[in-house]
Amino acid sequence: MKSVQISLQMASQVKNFVAIVQKYAYEIDLRSDRYVVDAKSILGIFSLDLARPITVEIHSNDCEDLLEELKQFEA
């Protein structure tokens, strides 16, 4: 599993983020404090506190291509 901190400040960023993660077959979660939601769920993402950085937890070790795409969201 790999983790990275991101920031999703605007609705357009959330939409772009979900479009990116939906391309990958492995499980991807978002963690904010004690809350964990599916990163492929727009409604789940909007249930988090987006004013603070969010941790992306990628349940794969072969995810360099995804990490490269997520650099635009790094906190």
N, C-alpha and C positions, 0 to 999 in steps of 0.2 A: 504494500500500500504506500502511496506517495501523497503528500499534502502540500498545498500552496495557499497562501493568503491572497484574497482578491477583494476588490471593492466594486460594488454595483450601486451606483448613486442614482441612475436614471432608468426609467422604464425601458428605453431603447437599448440600454446596456444589458438588461435582464433578457430581453428578447434575443439579442445577438448571442449571449452566453448560452441560452437554452438551445438555440439553433446549432451551435458548435458541439455541445455535449451530446446531443441526440444522435450525432453521427457515429458515436462510439458504442460498441456492444457491451463493454464492461460497466459495472455499477459505479456510479459517481454520486457522492453525498455532499451536502453542504452542512457545516456545523457552525452554529452561533451560540456561544455559551453552552447551555445544556440541551439545546434544540438541534435535531438532525432532520433534514428533509432530503428527498430525492432531488438531485440537481437537474433532472430532466422535467421537473414539474414547476411550471410558472406560478401556479397558485401557492405551492409550497415555498417557493423563494420569497414571494411577497408576504408570507407570514413571518418572515425573519426581520430582525432589526437591521435594515439596510444602511443605517447611518454609521455603522461600525464595520470594520473588516470582517470578512467571512472566510472560514477555512474550507477549501475544497479537498475532499478525501477521495482519491482515485484508487479503486480496488483492483489495481493491476500494476505490475512492475514494468511492463512494456508500453509506456504511455508518453514517450518523448514528443511525439507529434502533437498530442493533446496539450502537453505543457507549453509547447511553442505557441500554439494558438491562444492559450490563456494569458500569455504575457501582456496583452493589451489591457487586461483587467487587474493586474497586480497592484496591491495596495502600497 
